[in-house]
Amino acid sequence: TTLIGCCIRGTPWFGVIHVPFSSTGRTVFGGPGLGGNYDFDKSGVMAVARPLPPPRPSQGVAKRIATTRSNPSKELEEALAKLGPIETLKVGGAGSKVLMVLDGAADAYIFPFGNATKRWDTAAGEALLLGAGGALVKASDGSS
């Protein structure tokens, strides 16, 4: 995925997630600065930005948690184990995991601890989550 995030005074305000190597070449953009999120629909003759519907949580007992496929760690596995009954969805690409939450395919995205995740990995996704009424928080203390 390709991620572009714009922050104002450290707060994500606008984000773009583009999936270039899919059959549709999907692009989602938005954030609190735009009052919501939009899916860029290129299926017709002209491209149209359509509002992205709010995510729907799972109806099952187990929550669906998107997490890393390529950066497993002991700390991450311990955190997942503390969540109780979950369905773990190991997916590549930070943008793909955020899109799963926005699309309602996952209830949460837990990213690796330590130095594996950088601000440029999270700014676009955080802006989109904020635009959908969600949040990105630190597991250690719940701060953003």
Summary of the structure (lengths in Angstrom):
residues: 144
radius of gyration: 15.1
end to end distance: 23.1
largest distance: 48.9
contacts: 418
relative contact order: 0.22
helix: 26%
strand: 31%
